[in-house]
């Protein structure tokens, strides 16, 4: 695919060329019309001078002096000539310059009528200006039509010179504009080239993030790239840590299983093996769920909280059909979170399941927004969690094989998901009994 620089340059060049050609055609037409109007004005001036020389006697005879005011008409083979038509539509007078010239169609115009047009006589192009008058004498009125004809040689030469100058200067301007445009585009697209260079450096391992300072139009892009890179690195780190923790956590149960194989007591051996298999199963489930946590990533769409909580509560109710606690839901239906839906289901599913498992009669699920945080609380009226166990579960780095007795790996998974999203977890005693688990997650 053509590079962005070439695409913009080609598009801008085409637009510039279309613009230049359009301007050239418009200027050419304007100059052509102006030059034609100039010819018309000059021919009218000659007509008026010719009319000033003309005289009509009492018998209606046209008299013209030998020496005309416009000397052009007195020169043989001049490019401009004149003639006058009388009421009989015959030539009553013609200038010396009209010798050996062909005449156009003879027309008698009404009084005061002017007509300027371009004609062709024997393949030669020219202009003609006609002016109809009525000459009044004591004996009567005599209609006359004054005609001035000139060839287009001077007009065509003027147009040709103008076009040569016009296209010459426009060509120079086009080249200068193209050079300027290339320089402006190179300067304007420089941040894009720097981003490309930095991405190549990241790909080759020479640097870790996009570090340059870029215009506001590119800042969102570079910030998103950095967020995506950091998200992928955190994900890889979670996978590596999960595998390392899994290998470390499985060493102890494997050693116990190995030792159990040498015990002669079959009943004790079977009990030990079952315990360690259950322990290993918990460890594997925990580490797999921990590694699968998506975490926040660029472009993650917001998820409405209420429908997810409602679905989880209904699902857990079916799982604990032998219990029928009173469930109170106090959630603002407009609250949304930027979190992976699977992570949110895992997070709330564990907490709601624990609440159903340990409650007596009441469960309260509430959520509210406090400044830049979404606060979610799940309360039950069960036996609660001992204070020393609360402190241990909130400690960072606690592994699944050290999770709270009786609570499985659920709270450990909850803690890890919240840590991935940069949130916080609080476990307190509920009043008068039970436990209140509070989650703080970023609103944006």
Secondary structure, 3 states (H helix, E strand, C coil): CCCHHHHHHHHHHHHHHHHHHHHHHHHHHHHHHHHHHHHHHHHHHHHHHHHHHCEECCCCCEECCCCCCCHHHHCCCCCEEEEEECCCCCEEEECHHHCCCCCCCCCCCCCCCEEEEEEEECCEEEEEEEEEEEEECCCCEEEEEEEEEEECHHHHHHHHHHHHHHHHHHHHHHHHHHHHHHHHHHHHCHHHHHHHHHHHHHHCCCCCCCCCCCCHHHHHHHHHHHHHHHHHHHHHHHHHHHHHHHHHHHHHHHHHHHHHCCCCCHHHHHHHHHHHHHHHHHHHHHHHHHHHCCCCCCCCCCEEHHHHHHHHHHHHHHHCCCCCCEEEEEECCCCEECCCHHHHHHHHHHHHHHHHHHCCCEEEEEEEEECCEEEEEEEECCCCCCHHHHHHHCCCCCCHHHCCCCCCCHHHHHHHHHHHCCCEEEEEECCCCCEEEEEEEECC
